[in-house]
Amino acid sequence: MIPAVLGAAALLAALQATTPPYATLTGPISTVGRQSDTVSSDTFSVKINRVLKAKSIAYKQFGRAVDLQSSGVWVAVSAELQAFQKTVPVRAATLIGSSGRMYRQSRRAGDAPNVLSTKTVQPGLPTTGLLVFELPEDELRNMKLVLSEQYDPQLKDEISVSLETIETAPQARLEIRKDGV
Amino acid sequence: MAFDRERRTWLLSLASLPLLVVAAVVVNAWRNIEDYRHRIETDIQQGSGQLDYAGAAWRLEKVRLIGDGRDAQLRLPGEMRLIIVRMVATAARDIGDGWSQCEVSLVDGTGRRWLPLDVILSSDISRDLEPNSEPVKGCGITSLHPPHQDHAALIEEKFVVPAAAVSTLAVRLSVAALRPRAIGFPLALN
């Protein structure tokens, strides 16, 4: 009897030690790719067109000129999204900097024209737009862009794209128009 | 004697543990499957006239295809088209909360599914197209104040779709209480 109980206890301990945590079991379904590729999950895909950095961004809102300065750097990512089987609102975009810190889309630039987070991607209609981030200048190497329907997705697709490092200095001013940058 | 009875009870408890674990897993899985079934549409009743569903008789009232210049003389960029679907539901009984989580979507022959535009954008488009009329409510808002018995409700939803899919589209409607059952009407657009 005692060996059986010990065996059962050892088996249970092994099962407990090797069971992934709940957050992992119910976490995102990740797809990883590079900036030069179109990265596709089961539900949507992303193609990065351009990555630009600037010290200030400018756009027009209701005919009024908006000029936003930053003590860090603005990073504007121009991308094309496609939905495959169902309408997908890609609301969540995060830029992971070289330190591993995560930067969500800037709320300061939330009313800029052509921002992807305000759009809904319909099957058969590729949608282009911008993702705008504000981050410290020393975070710009080996950045990773992470996209999903919502932040902290559970059992839903999440696409992670490694961005190429831009060696040039940030431009002084980036103008965002209705048709992009 | 008392020791034997205690030992028998202990063994019985130990032996029943696997059965209880299996029973717990089955009950939990059954609940999850039931939840999942109430979120999908697999049993579709298709029709072109009138269909009975969720305590009402449903029919397609009007479908508009906007964007190719024929309706409202409006041209949308590229392949983009706007489809406005109006449906009428005549209640055969008091609906109560029977239409909760009402969902309307468009589907094509390959299984692609388009969801309606959000309420704010939909109302803005309604005001642009018909400035003198009050925007017609969607199914979700109508489900909060459904019609009484023998009264009818008009429901409107708007969709953005690619031009290539227009000819094969059908509208689909379902409510949480009856899913996976749903009803569908072909739009018959050209």
Interface residues (C-beta under 8 A of the other chain):
Chain A: F84 Q85 K86 T87 T120 Q122 P123 G124 L125
Chain B: G78 E79 M80 G111 R112 R113 W114 L115 L117 D118 V160 V161 P162 A164 A165
